[in-house]
Structure formats: C-alpha cells, structure tokens
C-alpha cells in the first residue's frame, strides 16, 4: 500500500512534536501546525540554536549524528530543552531533512535533580544504602562501603543484616519492618559489625521511597557514625560506676563485712553447742540472713564491673526497686523517708538493665545529697502515658536555681564542693536514656525540692 504526498503532509502536520523540513544549509522549507501555532517565523532553523546547538545541527545534516539534546528558542517566548532528531528525506530529487524537536524540559529537570541528589548521596560522608522492598541492597555509597569493610560487589544483592552484630533480635527488626512498610520513617541507634569483626554504632534513619501512587518501592537507610561517641559514653559510664559504687562497696565491705564474720562465727559455735531444736532452727534462720547480706554485698561489688551492654526487655518497677535497695544502705538516708507508688501492669521497656539502675541511682543519690542530712522525703512513682513509661523521682531538698537548671546536664557541671562530684553523672544518665529512645526532664525551684522525670518508650520491647 502506498500513500499520496498529501497523506504524508497530513501526518507531518499532525505530529505532536515540533517538526521542520530543512535543506542542507538548515534553511526552513516547511514546518508543521504545532510550530505554526507557536508563531514560528525563522527562515533558518540554526537561528533557534546557540553555538553548540548550531554545530550539532550541522553535524546531523552531514550524517555524523542522528539525534542530540540542547536548548532551543523557537520564539522569544518559547524556549525549552529539546531532544532533536534529524532524518534525511528525498523530496523531488532534492536532499532534504526532517527535523523533529521534542520538548523534554520537564524530563531534563528531573534528570538534573536526580543527578544532583545522586551526587550528594554518593559524595556524602554519611553511610547510605538503598534497598528494594525485599530488603536487598541495590545501592551503597562509598562511605557505606568504607564503614562496612565489604566491597560494593559483596554488598549489592545482600540484606543489610550482613552487618548484624546480634545485639538486635528478630523481633526488633520485625517491628522496624512493620513501621517502614506502612510508609513511616524509623529512627534509632543500632550496633553493627564490620567484615573484620569490629563493632560500630550508627544513628540510623530509614525512609521509605514511594512512587507517584504513594506505593513503597524501596528504602533509603542513612547512617551517622557514632562509634567514638558510644565508646566515650561507655568509658564514662564505667568510670562513673567505679566512682559511685566503688567507695560504697568498699565501705559496706569494711563496715559490714567484719561484723558479719564475727556474727557468723558465733552462730556456728552456738549451733554446735546447743541441742535445742527450736534454737537450732532460729540460728539457721540467722545464718541464712547473714548469707543473704553477704550476697548483696558481693552483688554490689560485682555491679562496678564492665557491663555487657545487652539490651533486654525489663520491668521498670524491678529496676526501680533494685536502685532503691542499694540507695537505702547509705548513712545519709537515715533521716530520709522513701515513698513509692509503682503501678502494676506496666509494659516492659527495652534497655540495658544495669545502665538503667545506674541512672536511677545517680538521680536518687543526688536527691539524698539535696536533703543535706536533714529530714526529708524522696518519692518514686511509675506511670504509663500512652506509649511511654514515666519514672518520677521527687525530693524535698534544697532545689535548683533557675540559672543552674539550664546547665545541670552539661558535662563537668556540678554544684557540689570540689572533690565531691565530677559533674558527669547527669550528663551520662541523659546519654544512657537517650540511647534507649527516651528522655529526662527536670522541674525544680530553689528551696522547694526537685522532680526528675525519666521517660522510656515501650515500643522497643516485646510486650505480651
């Protein structure tokens, strides 16, 4: 089947893109209706191009290239970025050329945006990986390759769990996946392991990537390396433990250990020298209580040893009671009354248990010091508020001035006498609670006591 010249002319005029017929000197012989409706009036198509475009058009007419991209100005008001296609034609035995110019400005802008974003992600010092919806890595920037210790080829196609240190269990990651698959962003701190076995810590933000229909098509994980910060925090926490409890444990061991030894010896002598069953039973009870006290002392000493830093689901009330049991052994608390209101049925929280004890001890011991040896009350309450648990510790001590209230979480800031405090306690405590996704708030007024509120999220723990 053949078509008449009029048919081809009709097809030419109906093209949705700008179309021109030019000679070998780029003179305009004809143009379609779209160009006509745009008030196109140039006699030479080269006049619509800049210097680079003119050279590309001339090269296309010579048959060196078939298509190219550049900026065009068809009229003073019509300027856009175009993809130009040039095809030779035979018209009345004369060599002419069909030039089709497609407006790809929007596409070009998107490509530029994509290029800029990809360059930013590629060049940033923060490790970044992109995964598909199945959790397979499809992109890893050089910073991610560097921090992981794996090559790019070893990472592509793998699950980020290749870096799993074992600290975060499957339930933890199930909760993360549930959130990001719903289109929400997840933020948290994680511990990973490099290829060579070294641990490293990052603050991770996982953001869903969605298409125009709001469908999740992948995920971007942006990391911030906080390894040095974590190591420093652990060192400070360990040092603070030694400072806080080393003296306490040594004092208890000295003040209580020697009398316990004497009492234990006397109990054993009495047990061997009596035949009365009632007396023997009571002496056995005394002996058991002595062993219990000895065990408590031993646990206090053990508490000052380095923590394995294992996050576990714990009952807040149990940790509070443990801290209170330790604080109540001090000499300074003889004139202080402790009041507790620990709510039953609280959801568990995902924390390092002994670190949380350290936080509570620090705040409680500060409360004891605030009473300055005078009669006072320290009250501790736990309460659930939505998806968090609050531990409220209130004292009737001297309070904190407004000026100092703004600085109490600053490192090395202390209101205690020289030699009686490092000023690291509350700073370390805040860092610990922040690492669990929580926060510490303080309310106080000089002369009217102080209230500390430790907020812990319940989302990180598995609650039955």
Buried (B, 14 or more C-beta within 10 A) or exposed (E): EEEEEEEEEEEBBEBEBBBBBBBEEBBBBBBBEBBEEBEBEBEEBBEBBEEEBBBBBBEBBEEEEEEBEBBBBBEEEBEBBBBBBBEEEEBEEEEBBBBBBBBBEEEBEEEEEEEEEEEEBEEBEBBBBBBBBEBBBBBBBBBBBBBBBBEBEBBBEBEBEBBBBEBBBEEBBEBBBEBBEEEEEBEBBBBBBBEEEEBBBBBBBBBBBEEEEEEBEBBBBBBBBBBEBBEEBBEBBBEBBBBBBBEBBBEBBEEBEEEBEEBBEEBEEBBEEEEEEEEBEEBEEBBEEBEEBBEBBEEBBEBBEEBEBEBEBBBBBEBBBBBBEBBBBBEEBEEBEBEEEBEEEBBBBBBBBBBBBBBBBBBBBBBBBBBEEEEBBBBBBBBBEEEBBBBBBBBBBBBBEEEBBEEBBEEEBBBEEEEEBBBBBBBBBBBBBEBBBBBBEBBBEBEEBBBBBBBBBBBBBEEE
